[in-house]
């Protein structure tokens, strides 16, 4: 394949993405079109799912998720997964350190 083929494939993907079931600005659509051309997924939705996972992982690993959760909810991702605050885990007040019922706990647990 050649550079001309790449240009054609990106332009085709860009046109197809205009009809996608989600809204994208021009820059995002062009970037996604380049990824579609380069990675050749089954559909562009697969790349959107991968992007969400990559962004989530990046925020977890960098501590940005905890920073934002702490700022907004006074909790961390680990506390969310455990269903109790660090103080409750240490046995101080609150729910008595018993956590969530089993069915709610399974819904919160995120598997990497």
C-alpha positions in Angstrom: 0.0 0.0 0.0 1.1 3.6 -0.6 0.6 7.0 1.0 -2.2 7.6 -1.5 -3.9 4.5 -0.2 -3.6 5.7 3.4 -5.0 9.1 2.5 -8.0 7.4 0.7 -8.6 5.0 3.7 -8.5 7.9 6.2 -10.9 10.0 4.1 -13.2 7.0 3.7 -13.2 6.3 7.4 -13.7 10.0 8.2 -16.8 10.0 5.9 -18.2 6.9 7.5 -17.7 8.3 11.0 -19.9 11.3 10.2 -22.8 8.8 10.4 -21.6 7.1 13.6 -24.0 6.7 16.5 -22.0 9.1 18.6 -21.0 12.8 18.2 -17.4 13.7 17.4 -15.8 17.0 16.7 -13.7 17.3 13.5 -10.3 16.7 15.2 -11.6 13.6 17.1 -13.2 12.2 14.0 -10.0 12.7 12.0 -7.9 11.0 14.7 -10.3 8.1 15.0 -10.3 7.8 11.2 -6.5 7.5 11.3 -6.7 4.8 13.9 -9.3 2.9 11.9 -7.1 3.0 8.9 -4.0 1.9 10.8 -5.6 -0.8 13.1 -8.4 -2.0 10.8 -10.8 -3.0 13.5 -14.1 -4.8 12.9 -15.8 -1.4 13.5 -15.0 2.0 14.8 -16.9 1.2 18.0 -14.2 -1.2 19.0 -11.6 1.6 19.0 -13.9 3.8 21.1 -14.2 1.0 23.6 -10.4 0.6 23.6 -10.0 4.4 24.0 -12.3 4.4 27.0 -10.3 1.6 28.6 -7.0 3.4 27.8 -8.2 6.7 29.3 -9.6 4.9 32.4 -6.3 3.0 32.9 -4.3 6.2 32.4 -6.3 8.0 35.0 -6.1 5.1 37.5 -2.3 4.7 37.1 -1.5 8.4 37.2 -3.7 9.0 40.3 -5.9 11.5 38.4 -9.0 9.4 39.0 -8.4 9.4 42.8 -7.7 13.1 42.7 -10.9 13.9 41.0 -12.9 11.5 43.1 -11.5 12.9 46.3 -12.2 16.5 45.1 -15.8 15.7 44.2 -16.8 12.8 46.5 -14.2 12.7 49.3 -13.5 9.1 48.3 -11.0 7.2 46.2 -11.4 4.4 43.6 -10.1 1.8 46.1 -12.7 3.0 48.6 -15.4 2.7 45.9 -14.3 -0.8 45.1 -14.2 -1.8 48.7 -17.5 -0.1 49.4 -16.1 1.6 52.5 -13.8 4.5 53.4 -10.3 4.0 54.6 -11.5 5.0 58.1 -14.1 2.3 58.0 -11.5 -0.2 56.8 -9.4 0.6 59.8 -12.4 0.0 62.1 -13.4 3.6 62.8 -17.1 4.5 62.9 -19.4 4.5 59.9 -20.8 1.2 58.6 -18.6 -0.8 61.1 -16.3 -2.0 58.4 -18.8 -4.5 57.0 -18.7 -3.2 53.4 -21.3 -3.8 50.8 -23.6 -6.7 50.4 -22.1 -9.4 48.1 -24.3 -8.6 45.1 -23.5 -4.8 45.2 -19.8 -5.5 45.7 -19.6 -7.6 42.5 -21.2 -4.8 40.5 -18.5 -2.4 41.7 -15.5 -4.6 41.2 -13.6 -3.7 38.0 -11.5 -6.4 36.5 -8.3 -5.2 34.7 
